[in-house]
Amino acid sequence: SSKVHSSRLSTSRETSWELDRSGVVGEKIKEDTRALVEIMVRRPEVETSNTDNNRVMVFAIVGVGGIGKTTLAQKVFNDEAINANFDTKIWLSVNQGFDKVELLRTAITWQGRRYSW
């Protein structure tokens, strides 16, 4: 004997012209990039003087895998406003088991390459 399975397609499925932007990854990345770049280039008036030009700023993007951290970081790192406002940029990728000393060595090495051209 054989069993017959039947299924019905629902014809009452509603759609809408409104776009749920929460699920649109491309738009979210663009919005997040703009917001992060704005935060990074915004400086208090006190800091606009030449007395603090050698200050080091560190920005970290953290979260679970697969949420777009690397894509966001790449877009921010290569943004025109970032390039115009920062003389030196160093990209460090850090995992859970990182070595602080090795991380510092890598940063210093990348900084040194800037002056070796």
N, CA, C and O atoms as a MOPAC input file, in Angstrom:
PM7 MOZYME 1SCF
protein

 N      0.84100 1    -1.17700 1     0.00000 1
 C      0.00000 1     0.00000 1     0.00000 1
 C      0.87900 1     1.23000 1     0.00000 1
 O      1.95000 1     1.23200 1     0.60700 1
 N      0.44700 1     2.25100 1    -0.65800 1
 C      1.20700 1     3.49500 1    -0.71000 1
 C      0.41300 1     4.60300 1    -0.04300 1
 O     -0.81800 1     4.59900 1    -0.03400 1
 N      1.14900 1     5.54400 1     0.51200 1
 C      0.50000 1     6.66900 1     1.17600 1
 C      0.56100 1     7.87700 1     0.24700 1
 O      1.57100 1     8.11300 1    -0.41500 1
 N     -0.47600 1     8.60200 1     0.20700 1
 C     -0.54000 1     9.79500 1    -0.63200 1
 C     -0.53000 1    11.00700 1     0.28300 1
 O     -1.33900 1    11.12400 1     1.20400 1
 N      0.40600 1    11.90500 1     0.00400 1
 C      0.48200 1    13.14300 1     0.78600 1
 C     -0.04600 1    14.27800 1    -0.07700 1
 O      0.31200 1    14.40200 1    -1.24800 1
 N     -0.86000 1    15.06600 1     0.48600 1
 C     -1.33700 1    16.22700 1    -0.26300 1
 C     -1.02700 1    17.47800 1     0.53600 1
 O     -1.02300 1    17.47400 1     1.76700 1
 N     -0.77500 1    18.51400 1    -0.17800 1
 C     -0.53500 1    19.79500 1     0.48800 1
 C     -1.29700 1    20.86800 1    -0.25800 1
 O     -1.52700 1    20.76600 1    -1.46300 1
 N     -1.67500 1    21.86700 1     0.45200 1
 C     -2.40500 1    22.97600 1    -0.15300 1
 C     -1.51900 1    24.20800 1    -0.14000 1
 O     -0.82400 1    24.48200 1     0.83800 1
 N     -1.55200 1    24.91700 1    -1.19800 1
 C     -0.85500 1    26.19200 1    -1.23900 1
 C     -1.78900 1    27.25400 1    -0.69200 1
 O     -2.96100 1    27.32400 1    -1.06300 1
 N     -1.26900 1    28.05300 1     0.16700 1
 C     -2.09000 1    29.11000 1     0.74000 1
 C     -2.21900 1    30.23700 1    -0.27600 1
 O     -1.21600 1    30.73400 1    -0.78800 1
 N     -3.41600 1    30.62700 1    -0.55800 1
 C     -3.63300 1    31.74300 1    -1.48200 1
 C     -3.85300 1    33.04400 1    -0.72500 1
 O     -4.07200 1    34.09400 1    -1.33000 1
 N     -3.79600 1    32.97300 1     0.58900 1
 C     -4.05000 1    34.17400 1     1.37800 1
 C     -2.76200 1    34.88200 1     1.79800 1
 O     -2.78000 1    35.73500 1     2.68500 1
 N     -1.66000 1    34.53200 1     1.16800 1
 C     -0.37800 1    35.15200 1     1.51400 1
 C     -0.39000 1    36.61700 1     1.10200 1
 O     -0.62600 1    36.94500 1    -0.06100 1
 N     -0.13500 1    37.48300 1     2.05600 1
 C     -0.17400 1    38.91300 1     1.77500 1
 C      1.22500 1    39.43500 1     1.51900 1
 O      2.19200 1    39.00000 1     2.14300 1
 N      1.31400 1    40.36400 1     0.60000 1
 C      2.58500 1    41.03700 1     0.33400 1
 C      2.37400 1    42.52300 1     0.49200 1
 O      1.24200 1    43.00400 1     0.54100 1
 N      3.45500 1    43.23300 1     0.56900 1
 C      3.36600 1    44.67400 1     0.74200 1
 C      4.44200 1    45.34800 1    -0.09300 1
 O      5.50300 1    44.77300 1    -0.33800 1
 N      4.16800 1    46.53700 1    -0.51800 1
 C      5.15200 1    47.31200 1    -1.26500 1
 C      6.22500 1    47.86200 1    -0.34100 1
 O      7.29300 1    48.26300 1    -0.80200 1
 N      5.95200 1    47.88800 1     0.96300 1
 C      6.90700 1    48.42900 1     1.91800 1
 C      8.06100 1    47.46100 1     2.11200 1
 O      7.86300 1    46.25900 1     2.28800 1
 N      9.25900 1    48.00100 1     2.07800 1
 C     10.46000 1    47.19000 1     2.22600 1
 C     10.87100 1    47.14900 1     3.68600 1
 O     11.01300 1    48.19200 1     4.32400 1
 N     11.06000 1    45.96800 1     4.20800 1
 C     11.56500 1    45.80100 1     5.56800 1
 C     13.07800 1    45.93800 1     5.50700 1
 O     13.77500 1    44.98000 1     5.17400 1
 N     13.58600 1    47.11500 1     5.82400 1
 C     15.01800 1    47.39800 1     5.68100 1
 C     15.88800 1    46.63600 1     6.67500 1
 O     17.10000 1    46.54900 1     6.48100 1
 N     15.31100 1    46.09300 1     7.71500 1
 C     16.11100 1    45.36900 1     8.70000 1
 C     16.76700 1    44.14300 1     8.09200 1
 O     17.79900 1    43.68900 1     8.58700 1
 N     16.19400 1    43.60200 1     7.03400 1
 C     16.75700 1    42.41800 1     6.41000 1
 C     17.62500 1    42.71500 1     5.21000 1
 O     18.18200 1    41.79400 1     4.61300 1
 N     17.75500 1    43.97600 1     4.83900 1
 C     18.54100 1    44.34900 1     3.67100 1
 C     19.96600 1    44.62200 1     4.11200 1
 O     20.28400 1    45.70100 1     4.61200 1
 N     20.80900 1    43.63800 1     3.92300 1
 C     22.17500 1    43.71900 1     4.43000 1
 C     22.95000 1    44.84800 1     3.77400 1
 O     23.65600 1    45.58000 1     4.46700 1
 N     22.84200 1    45.01100 1     2.47000 1
 C     23.58300 1    46.05600 1     1.76700 1
 C     23.27900 1    47.44100 1     2.29500 1
 O     24.18800 1    48.24000 1     2.52300 1
 N     22.01300 1    47.72500 1     2.48800 1
 C     21.61600 1    49.02800 1     3.02000 1
 C     22.10900 1    49.20500 1     4.44800 1
 O     22.55600 1    50.29000 1     4.82000 1
 N     22.03100 1    48.15800 1     5.24500 1
 C     22.47200 1    48.22300 1     6.64300 1
 C     23.96900 1    48.49500 1     6.71600 1
 O     24.41900 1    49.28900 1     7.54100 1
 N     24.73600 1    47.83700 1     5.85600 1
 C     26.18900 1    48.06000 1     5.84100 1
 C     26.49500 1    49.50800 1     5.47000 1
 O     27.37100 1    50.13100 1     6.07000 1
 N     25.77500 1    50.04500 1     4.48400 1
 C     25.99100 1    51.44400 1     4.08300 1
 C     25.68400 1    52.39300 1     5.23600 1
 O     26.45400 1    53.31100 1     5.51800 1
 N     24.55500 1    52.16500 1     5.89800 1
 C     24.16700 1    53.01500 1     7.02900 1
 C     25.18500 1    52.91300 1     8.16100 1
 O     25.59500 1    53.92700 1     8.72500 1
 N     25.58700 1    51.69900 1     8.48800 1
 C     26.55100 1    51.49900 1     9.56900 1
 C     27.90900 1    52.10100 1     9.21800 1
 O     28.58800 1    52.64800 1    10.08600 1
 N     28.30700 1    52.00200 1     7.94900 1
 C     29.57600 1    52.59400 1     7.50800 1
 C     29.53800 1    54.10100 1     7.69700 1
 O     30.46000 1    54.68500 1     8.26700 1
 N     28.46800 1    54.73100 1     7.21800 1
 C     28.34700 1    56.18800 1     7.36400 1
 C     28.38300 1    56.60000 1     8.83400 1
 O     29.05700 1    57.56400 1     9.19800 1
 N     27.65800 1    55.86800 1     9.67200 1
 C     27.59300 1    56.21000 1    11.09600 1
 C     28.95600 1    56.06500 1    11.76400 1
 O     29.36300 1    56.93400 1    12.53400 1
 N     29.65800 1    54.98100 1    11.47600 1
 C     30.95800 1    54.74800 1    12.09700 1
 C     31.99900 1    55.74300 1    11.60400 1
 O     32.79900 1    56.24100 1    12.39500 1
 N     31.99900 1    56.03800 1    10.31500 1
 C     32.93400 1    57.02800 1     9.76700 1
 C     32.68500 1    58.38200 1    10.41700 1
 O     33.63200 1    59.08400 1    10.77000 1
 N     31.43300 1    58.74700 1    10.57500 1
 C     31.09800 1    60.02500 1    11.20200 1
 C     31.64900 1    60.09900 1    12.62600 1
 O     32.20000 1    61.12400 1    13.02800 1
 N     31.50100 1    59.03200 1    13.37600 1
 C     32.02500 1    58.99000 1    14.74400 1
 C     33.54700 1    59.10900 1    14.73500 1
 O     34.12400 1    59.82100 1    15.55700 1
 N     34.18800 1    58.41700 1    13.81300 1
 C     35.64700 1    58.38200 1    13.78700 1
 C     36.26900 1    59.71000 1    13.37300 1
 O     37.33600 1    60.06700 1    13.87300 1
 N     35.63600 1    60.44100 1    12.48100 1
 C     36.23200 1    61.69700 1    12.02000 1
 C     35.79300 1    62.89300 1    12.84600 1
 O     36.38400 1    63.96800 1    12.74700 1
 N     34.75600 1    62.71400 1    13.66200 1
 C     34.30000 1    63.80300 1    14.52200 1
 C     35.29600 1    63.97900 1    15.65700 1
 O     35.59800 1    63.03500 1    16.38700 1
 N     35.79400 1    65.18200 1    15.79300 1
 C     36.76000 1    65.45600 1    16.85800 1
 C     36.33000 1    66.71000 1    17.60200 1
 O     35.87800 1    67.67300 1    16.98200 1
 N     36.46400 1    66.71100 1    18.90000 1
 C     36.15500 1    67.93200 1    19.66500 1
 C     37.05600 1    69.07900 1    19.22700 1
 O     38.17200 1    68.85600 1    18.75600 1
 N     36.57000 1    70.30300 1    19.38300 1
 C     37.32800 1    71.48200 1    18.95200 1
 C     38.70600 1    71.55300 1    19.58600 1
 O     39.65000 1    72.03600 1    18.96200 1
 N     38.83200 1    71.08100 1    20.81100 1
 C     40.10900 1    71.11700 1    21.51600 1
 C     41.16400 1    70.32200 1    20.74500 1
 O     42.33800 1    70.69100 1    20.74300 1
 N     40.76000 1    69.25700 1    20.10400 1
 C     41.70200 1    68.38000 1    19.41900 1
 C     42.10200 1    68.88200 1    18.04000 1
 O     42.98100 1    68.29200 1    17.41300 1
 N     41.48600 1    69.95000 1    17.54800 1
 C     41.81500 1    70.42400 1    16.21400 1
 C     43.11900 1    71.19800 1    16.17800 1
 O     43.63800 1    71.48300 1    15.09800 1
 N     43.66000 1    71.54300 1    17.34400 1
 C     44.95100 1    72.22400 1    17.35900 1
 C     46.05700 1    71.22300 1    17.05400 1
 O     45.83800 1    70.01400 1    17.13400 1
 N     47.22200 1    71.70900 1    16.71200 1
 C     48.34200 1    70.84600 1    16.34000 1
 C     49.02800 1    70.18700 1    17.52700 1
 O     50.02400 1    69.48900 1    17.33900 1
 N     48.53800 1    70.38200 1    18.72500 1
 C     49.20600 1    69.83900 1    19.90700 1
 C     48.98900 1    68.34700 1    20.09100 1
 O     49.72000 1    67.71100 1    20.85000 1
 N     48.01100 1    67.78000 1    19.42200 1
 C     47.66300 1    66.38300 1    19.67700 1
 C     47.63500 1    65.54600 1    18.39700 1
 O     46.82700 1    64.62600 1    18.27800 1
 N     48.50300 1    65.85600 1    17.45000 1
 C     48.47600 1    65.16800 1    16.15900 1
 C     48.94900 1    63.72700 1    16.21900 1
 O     48.61500 1    62.94400 1    15.33000 1
 N     49.71100 1    63.35000 1    17.22700 1
 C     50.26300 1    62.00100 1    17.29200 1
 C     49.44600 1    61.06200 1    18.16500 1
 O     49.93800 1    60.01300 1    18.58100 1
 N     48.24400 1    61.41800 1    18.43500 1
 C     47.37800 1    60.59300 1    19.27100 1
 C     46.98700 1    59.32000 1    18.53000 1
 O     46.70000 1    59.34800 1    17.33300 1
 N     46.98000 1    58.21900 1    19.24400 1
 C     46.59400 1    56.93000 1    18.66800 1
 C     45.12900 1    56.67600 1    18.98700 1
 O     44.69500 1    56.80900 1    20.13100 1
 N     44.38200 1    56.31200 1    17.96700 1
 C     42.97400 1    55.97700 1    18.14700 1
 C     42.79400 1    54.52500 1    17.72600 1
 O     43.29800 1    54.10900 1    16.68300 1
 N     42.07700 1    53.75600 1    18.53300 1
 C     41.82400 1    52.35000 1    18.23500 1
 C     40.31700 1    52.14600 1    18.16200 1
 O     39.57400 1    52.56700 1    19.04900 1
 N     39.88100 1    51.49900 1    17.09700 1
 C     38.46500 1    51.19400 1    16.92000 1
 C     38.32800 1    49.69600 1    16.73600 1
 O     39.03600 1    49.09800 1    15.92600 1
 N     37.42900 1    49.09300 1    17.47700 1
 C     37.21500 1    47.64600 1    17.39100 1
 C     35.78900 1    47.36100 1    16.94000 1
 O     34.83900 1    48.00200 1    17.38800 1
 N     35.66200 1    46.39500 1    16.05500 1
 C     34.35200 1    45.91700 1    15.62200 1
 C     34.27400 1    44.46700 1    16.07600 1
 O     35.04200 1    43.62200 1    15.61600 1
 N     33.35100 1    44.18700 1    16.97200 1
 C     33.27300 1    42.84700 1    17.55800 1
 C     31.88000 1    42.25600 1    17.37300 1
 O     30.90600 1    42.98400 1    17.18500 1
 N     31.79800 1    40.94100 1    17.42700 1
 C     30.51500 1    40.25900 1    17.32800 1
 C     30.70000 1    38.83100 1    16.86500 1
 O     31.81100 1    38.39700 1    16.56100 1
 N     29.60300 1    38.11300 1    16.81800 1
 C     29.64500 1    36.71500 1    16.38800 1
 C     29.95700 1    36.63500 1    14.90100 1
 O     29.78800 1    37.60800 1    14.16500 1
 N     30.40800 1    35.47900 1    14.47500 1
 C     30.76200 1    35.27400 1    13.08000 1
 C     29.57800 1    35.40000 1    12.14000 1
 O     28.45500 1    35.01800 1    12.47200 1
 N     29.84800 1    35.94200 1    10.96000 1
 C     28.83600 1    35.98800 1     9.91700 1
 C     27.90000 1    37.17400 1     9.92900 1
 O     26.91900 1    37.18900 1     9.18500 1
 N     28.17900 1    38.18500 1    10.76700 1
 C     27.26400 1    39.32800 1    10.82600 1
 C     27.74300 1    40.52400 1    10.00700 1
 O     27.08300 1    41.56200 1     9.98400 1
 N     28.89200 1    40.38500 1     9.33300 1
 C     29.36500 1    41.45300 1     8.46300 1
 C     30.43600 1    42.34800 1     9.05200 1
 O     30.64400 1    43.46000 1     8.56600 1
 N     31.11900 1    41.88900 1    10.08600 1
 C     32.16500 1    42.70800 1    10.71600 1
 C     33.27900 1    43.05600 1     9.73300 1
 O     33.69600 1    44.21100 1     9.64800 1
 N     33.75800 1    42.06800 1     8.99500 1
 C     34.85700 1    42.30000 1     8.06100 1
 C     34.42300 1    43.23500 1     6.94200 1
 O     35.17600 1    44.13100 1     6.56100 1
 N     33.23900 1    43.04500 1     6.41800 1
 C     32.73300 1    43.92000 1     5.35600 1
 C     32.63000 1    45.35300 1     5.84900 1
 O     33.03800 1    46.28000 1     5.15000 1
 N     32.09300 1    45.54200 1     7.03900 1
 C     31.98500 1    46.87900 1     7.61900 1
 C     33.37100 1    47.48500 1     7.81200 1
 O     33.59600 1    48.64400 1     7.46400 1
 N     34.28900 1    46.71500 1     8.36100 1
 C     35.64500 1    47.21600 1     8.58900 1
 C     36.32000 1    47.60800 1     7.28100 1
 O     36.98600 1    48.64100 1     7.21900 1
 N     36.16100 1    46.80300 1     6.23600 1
 C     36.75600 1    47.11400 1     4.93500 1
 C     36.19400 1    48.41000 1     4.37400 1
 O     36.94100 1    49.24400 1     3.86100 1
 N     34.89500 1    48.58000 1     4.46800 1
 C     34.26900 1    49.79100 1     3.93800 1
 C     34.71700 1    51.02900 1     4.70800 1
 O     34.98300 1    52.06900 1     4.10600 1
 N     34.80300 1    50.92700 1     6.02000 1
 C     35.25600 1    52.05900 1     6.83200 1
 C     36.73000 1    52.34800 1     6.55700 1
 O     37.10900 1    53.50400 1     6.36900 1
 N     37.55100 1    51.32000 1     6.53200 1
 C     38.99400 1    51.46700 1     6.33700 1
 C     39.31000 1    52.15900 1     5.01500 1
 O     40.26900 1    52.92600 1     4.93200 1
 N     38.51900 1    51.89700 1     3.98800 1
 C     38.76900 1    52.44700 1     2.65600 1
 C     37.93200 1    53.68100 1     2.33400 1
 O     37.96300 1    54.16400 1     1.20200 1
 N     37.19800 1    54.19200 1     3.29000 1
 C     36.34400 1    55.35500 1     3.07300 1
 C     37.17700 1    56.61100 1     2.80900 1
 O     38.22200 1    56.81000 1     3.43000 1
 N     36.71200 1    57.45700 1     1.88600 1
 C     37.43200 1    58.68500 1     1.53000 1
 C     37.62300 1    59.61000 1     2.72600 1
 O     38.69400 1    60.19500 1     2.88700 1
 N     36.60400 1    59.75000 1     3.56300 1
 C     36.70500 1    60.63500 1     4.72500 1
 C     37.74300 1    60.12300 1     5.71900 1
 O     38.44600 1    60.91600 1     6.34500 1
 N     37.84200 1    58.81900 1     5.86600 1
 C     38.85300 1    58.24300 1     6.75700 1
 C     40.24100 1    58.52200 1     6.19300 1
 O     41.13900 1    58.93600 1     6.92500 1
 N     40.41700 1    58.29700 1     4.89400 1
 C     41.71200 1    58.55200 1     4.26200 1
 C     42.11200 1    60.01600 1     4.37000 1
 O     43.29600 1    60.32200 1     4.50900 1
 N     41.14600 1    60.92400 1     4.30900 1
 C     41.43200 1    62.34900 1     4.40200 1
 C     41.75100 1    62.79200 1     5.82700 1
 O     42.44800 1    63.78900 1     6.01900 1
 N     41.25400 1    62.07100 1     6.82300 1
 C     41.41300 1    62.49600 1     8.21500 1
 C     42.48000 1    61.75300 1     9.00500 1
 O     42.84400 1    62.18300 1    10.09900 1
 N     42.98200 1    60.65800 1     8.47900 1
 C     43.99100 1    59.87900 1     9.19200 1
 C     45.21300 1    59.69000 1     8.30700 1
 O     45.11000 1    59.18900 1     7.18700 1
 N     46.37300 1    60.09600 1     8.81800 1
 C     47.61800 1    59.92300 1     8.07000 1
 C     48.03700 1    58.46600 1     8.02200 1
 O     48.54500 1    57.99200 1     7.00600 1
 N     47.82700 1    57.76900 1     9.10400 1
 C     48.24300 1    56.37100 1     9.20300 1
 C     47.05400 1    55.51800 1     9.61000 1
 O     46.30500 1    55.86400 1    10.52500 1
 N     46.89300 1    54.40200 1     8.91900 1
 C     45.85200 1    53.43600 1     9.26100 1
 C     46.52200 1    52.07400 1     9.32400 1
 O     47.35000 1    51.73700 1     8.47700 1
 N     46.16300 1    51.30200 1    10.32300 1
 C     46.69900 1    49.94400 1    10.45800 1
 C     45.52400 1    49.00000 1    10.65600 1
 O     44.65300 1    49.24000 1    11.49200 1
 N     45.50800 1    47.93300 1     9.88500 1
 C     44.45400 1    46.92000 1     9.97700 1
 C     44.99500 1    45.74200 1    10.76300 1
 O     45.98900 1    45.13600 1    10.36400 1
 N     44.35900 1    45.41100 1    11.86800 1
 C     44.73000 1    44.23400 1    12.64800 1
 C     43.50200 1    43.35500 1    12.81800 1
 O     42.45100 1    43.81700 1    13.26300 1
 N     43.64200 1    42.10700 1    12.46600 1
 C     42.56300 1    41.14600 1    12.64900 1
 C     42.88600 1    40.32300 1    13.89000 1
 O     43.94000 1    39.69200 1    13.97000 1
 N     41.98200 1    40.33600 1    14.84500 1
 C     42.24900 1    39.71100 1    16.13600 1
 C     41.21400 1    38.62000 1    16.39300 1
 O     40.01300 1    38.84700 1    16.24600 1
 N     41.68600 1    37.43900 1    16.77700 1
 C     40.76100 1    36.37000 1    17.14400 1
 C     40.75700 1    36.20100 1    18.66200 1
 O     41.42600 1    36.95400 1    19.37000 1
 N     40.02500 1    35.24000 1    19.15600 1
 C     39.87100 1    35.07900 1    20.60300 1
 C     41.18300 1    34.76100 1    21.30700 1
 O     41.39300 1    35.21400 1    22.43200 1
 N     42.05600 1    34.01100 1    20.69200 1
 C     43.28600 1    33.60500 1    21.35800 1
 C     44.48700 1    34.43500 1    20.95700 1
 O     45.56900 1    33.88600 1    20.74700 1
 N     44.32500 1    35.74500 1    20.84400 1
 C     45.42300 1    36.57500 1    20.36100 1
 C     46.50100 1    36.79200 1    21.42100 1
 O     46.24600 1    36.70600 1    22.62200 1
 N     47.70500 1    37.07300 1    20.94200 1
 C     48.85500 1    37.35500 1    21.79900 1
 C     49.08900 1    38.86700 1    21.76500 1
 O     49.34500 1    39.42900 1    20.70000 1
 N     49.00400 1    39.52200 1    22.91500 1
 C     49.13800 1    40.97900 1    22.98900 1
 C     50.46700 1    41.46300 1    22.43000 1
 O     50.51400 1    42.45800 1    21.70700 1
 N     51.53900 1    40.76700 1    22.76100 1
 C     52.87100 1    41.17200 1    22.30100 1
 C     52.96600 1    41.04900 1    20.78300 1
 O     53.48300 1    41.94600 1    20.11600 1
 N     52.47500 1    39.95400 1    20.24400 1
 C     52.51400 1    39.75100 1    18.79300 1
 C     51.64400 1    40.78000 1    18.07000 1
 O     52.00100 1    41.24900 1    16.98900 1
 N     50.52100 1    41.12400 1    18.66000 1
 C     49.64400 1    42.14000 1    18.08900 1
 C     50.35900 1    43.48800 1    18.03200 1
 O     50.28500 1    44.19100 1    17.02400 1
 N     51.04500 1    43.84400 1    19.10500 1
 C     51.80300 1    45.08900 1    19.14000 1
 C     52.93400 1    45.06700 1    18.11600 1
 O     53.16900 1    46.06200 1    17.43000 1
 N     53.63200 1    43.94200 1    18.01100 1
 C     54.70500 1    43.82200 1    17.00600 1
 C     54.16900 1    44.02800 1    15.59300 1
 O     54.78700 1    44.70900 1    14.77500 1
 N     53.02300 1    43.43600 1    15.32200 1
 C     52.41700 1    43.57500 1    13.99800 1
 C     52.06400 1    45.03200 1    13.71800 1
 O     52.31600 1    45.52900 1    12.62000 1
 N     51.48700 1    45.71600 1    14.69400 1
 C     51.13400 1    47.12800 1    14.52200 1
 C     52.37200 1    47.97000 1    14.26100 1
 O     52.36100 1    48.83600 1    13.38600 1
 N     53.43300 1    47.72600 1    15.01000 1
 C     54.67600 1    48.48000 1    14.83200 1
 C     55.27600 1    48.19100 1    13.46000 1
 O     55.77700 1    49.09900 1    12.79600 1
 N     55.22800 1    46.93700 1    13.03500 1
 C     55.75000 1    46.56700 1    11.71900 1
 C     54.99400 1    47.29800 1    10.61700 1
 O     55.60700 1    47.85200 1     9.70500 1
 N     53.66900 1    47.30200 1    10.69700 1
 C     52.87700 1    47.99800 1     9.68700 1
 C     53.15500 1    49.49600 1     9.70500 1
 O     53.23100 1    50.11600 1     8.64500 1
 N     53.30600 1    50.08300 1    10.87300 1
 C     53.62400 1    51.50500 1    10.97200 1
 C     54.97800 1    51.77600 1    10.34000 1
 O     55.14500 1    52.77900 1     9.64700 1
 N     55.94400 1    50.90200 1    10.56700 1
 C     57.27900 1    51.06100 1     9.99300 1
 C     57.28000 1    50.99400 1     8.48300 1
 O     58.06800 1    51.68700 1     7.84000 1
 N     56.42200 1    50.18400 1     7.90300 1
 C     56.34000 1    50.07800 1     6.44000 1
 C     55.92300 1    51.39300 1     5.81100 1
 O     56.28700 1    51.68300 1     4.67100 1
 N     55.17100 1    52.17800 1     6.53600 1
 C     54.72600 1    53.47400 1     6.01400 1
 C     55.92700 1    54.36000 1     5.70400 1
 O     55.89900 1    55.13100 1     4.74400 1
 N     56.97000 1    54.25500 1     6.50300 1
 C     58.13600 1    55.11500 1     6.33500 1
 C     59.24400 1    54.47500 1     5.50600 1
 O     60.26900 1    55.11100 1     5.26300 1
 N     59.06200 1    53.23600 1     5.07000 1
 C     60.13600 1    52.56100 1     4.34900 1
 C     60.04300 1    52.74600 1     2.83800 1
 O     60.88700 1    52.22000 1     2.11300 1
 N     59.07100 1    53.45500 1     2.35100 1
 C     58.93200 1    53.63300 1     0.90400 1
 C     59.94600 1    54.58500 1     0.42900 1
 O     60.00500 1    54.87900 1    -0.76500 1

